[in-house]
Amino acid sequence: MKKIVLKLEQNADNFLFKLSPKATSTDWDLTYYDPATQQYEAPTQDTQFNVEFELGEACFDSNISGLARRALASKQQAVFIVEMDDTSTDGDWRFWQNGISLSSEQDEQDYTLNAQVQNQGKTLVLTINNVFSNAALCAGEFDKIDFRFVAVRLNKSAGQLNEIFYSQDPRIGVRRDKPA
């Protein structure tokens, strides 16, 4: 019997972050894990995290139909995993509802955005997939996804209400240069 080995290539990239909310400011500390240094690093203010989706060689193979390329593109995804920093002395923080609030209406025809809160509100999993070429973008530009993190600070005192806070706007950009 003939055996064919099918190699599995990573169809998703995962990015790790830690978030430290503050009750006194919307400028929350957000750090990202840099695999090169194996450390969490603090980005500069107004940093935009850009994700470029590419199909690689499948984009140029004439034996692959346009429908198959589109299906491949729809399965590519970027996953942002954001942990609530437990070292905060400012109370017990958790992501609230789905963990984000969109700052403006997003053009969801060019991508799909899914936010899911896990681990009793301590982890936010933000998945971006189904990214297609945006004809309105100039070369080198990214579709901007503007949102705010939403968290609740649990009050331990009896009779005190929990407080909901919003962060500054982190920015994620997505694009696909080659049509799928």
C-alpha positions in Angstrom: 0.0 0.0 0.0 1.4 3.4 -1.0 1.5 6.1 1.7 1.4 9.8 1.1 2.8 12.0 3.8 0.7 15.2 4.3 2.7 18.0 6.0 0.8 20.2 8.3 1.8 23.9 8.0 0.7 26.3 10.7 -2.4 28.0 9.5 -2.7 30.3 12.5 -0.2 32.6 14.3 -0.7 33.1 18.0 0.4 36.3 19.7 0.6 36.6 23.5 0.0 39.8 25.5 -0.4 40.8 29.2 -2.8 43.6 30.2 -2.5 45.5 33.5 -5.6 47.7 33.9 -5.6 50.9 36.1 -8.6 52.4 37.8 -7.1 55.9 37.6 -6.3 56.0 33.9 -7.3 54.7 30.5 -3.6 54.2 29.7 -3.3 50.6 30.7 -0.1 48.7 30.5 -0.1 46.3 27.6 3.0 44.1 26.9 3.5 41.5 24.2 5.6 38.4 24.2 8.6 38.6 21.8 9.7 35.1 20.8 13.1 36.4 19.8 13.9 37.6 23.4 11.5 35.2 25.2 10.4 38.2 27.2 7.3 40.4 27.5 8.1 43.8 26.0 6.3 47.1 26.3 5.4 48.7 23.0 5.8 52.5 22.5 2.7 54.6 22.8 0.4 54.5 19.7 2.0 51.3 18.4 -0.1 49.4 15.9 0.3 45.6 15.6 0.1 44.8 11.9 -0.7 41.3 10.6 -0.2 40.5 7.0 -2.0 37.5 5.7 -0.4 35.6 2.8 -1.1 32.3 1.1 2.5 31.8 0.1 3.1 29.5 -2.9 -0.6 28.5 -3.1 -1.4 32.0 -4.4 0.7 31.5 -7.5 0.0 27.8 -8.3 -2.2 27.8 -11.5 -3.5 24.3 -10.6 -5.3 25.6 -7.5 -8.7 27.2 -8.4 -9.8 30.6 -7.2 -12.5 28.9 -5.1 -9.9 26.7 -3.4 -7.6 29.8 -2.7 -10.5 31.6 -1.2 -11.3 28.7 1.0 -7.6 28.5 2.1 -7.6 32.2 2.8 -10.8 32.0 4.9 -9.1 29.4 7.2 -6.0 31.5 7.9 -6.2 33.3 11.3 -4.3 35.4 13.8 -5.1 34.7 17.4 -4.3 37.3 20.1 -4.3 35.9 23.6 -4.4 38.6 26.2 -3.9 37.6 29.9 -5.1 39.8 32.7 -2.1 40.6 34.8 -2.7 39.1 38.3 0.0 41.1 40.0 -2.2 44.3 40.1 -2.5 45.7 43.6 -5.5 47.7 42.3 -8.0 44.9 42.9 -9.3 41.8 41.1 -9.7 42.5 37.4 -11.6 40.5 34.8 -12.5 41.0 31.2 -16.1 42.1 31.0 -18.7 40.7 28.6 -16.7 39.8 25.4 -13.6 41.8 26.6 -13.6 44.5 23.9 -15.7 47.4 22.7 -15.3 48.5 19.1 -14.3 52.2 18.9 -16.0 52.6 15.5 -18.0 50.6 13.0 -15.7 48.0 11.4 -15.6 46.9 7.8 -16.4 43.3 8.5 -16.7 42.4 4.8 -12.9 42.2 4.7 -12.3 40.2 7.8 -14.0 38.4 10.7 -13.3 39.4 14.3 -14.3 37.1 17.2 -13.7 37.9 20.9 -14.1 35.3 23.6 -13.4 35.5 27.3 -12.1 32.4 29.1 -10.7 31.3 32.4 -13.2 33.1 34.6 -12.5 36.4 32.8 -8.8 36.3 33.1 -8.0 35.5 29.4 -9.3 37.2 26.2 -8.9 35.3 22.9 -9.3 37.6 20.0 -9.4 35.8 16.6 -9.1 37.5 13.2 -9.8 35.4 10.2 -11.4 35.4 6.8 -9.2 38.3 5.8 -9.6 39.3 2.1 -8.0 42.0 0.0 -9.5 45.4 0.5 -9.5 47.3 -2.8 -9.9 50.6 -1.0 -6.5 50.3 0.7 -3.4 51.7 -0.9 -0.3 49.5 -1.2 1.3 49.0 2.2 -1.7 50.2 4.2 -3.6 48.1 6.8 -7.2 47.9 7.7 -7.3 49.3 11.2 -9.3 47.5 13.9 -9.8 50.1 16.6 -11.2 48.8 19.9 -11.0 49.2 23.6 -10.4 46.6 26.2 -13.3 46.4 28.7 -12.7 45.1 32.2 -14.5 45.0 35.5 -12.8 45.5 38.8 -14.5 43.3 41.4 -15.1 45.0 44.8 -14.7 42.8 47.8 -16.5 45.1 50.2 -20.1 44.1 50.9 -22.6 46.5 49.3 -20.0 48.0 46.9 -20.8 47.8 43.2 -18.3 46.3 40.7 -16.8 49.0 38.4 -16.4 48.8 34.7 -13.4 50.4 32.9 -12.3 51.0 29.3 -8.7 51.1 28.1 -7.1 53.3 25.6 -7.5 52.1 22.0 -5.0 49.5 21.1 -4.6 49.1 17.3 -4.4 46.1 15.1 -4.0 46.3 11.4 -4.8 43.5 8.9 -4.2 43.1 5.2 -3.9 40.7 2.4 -2.0 42.0 -0.6 -2.6 39.2 -3.0 -6.2 38.4 -3.8 -7.5 35.1 -2.5 
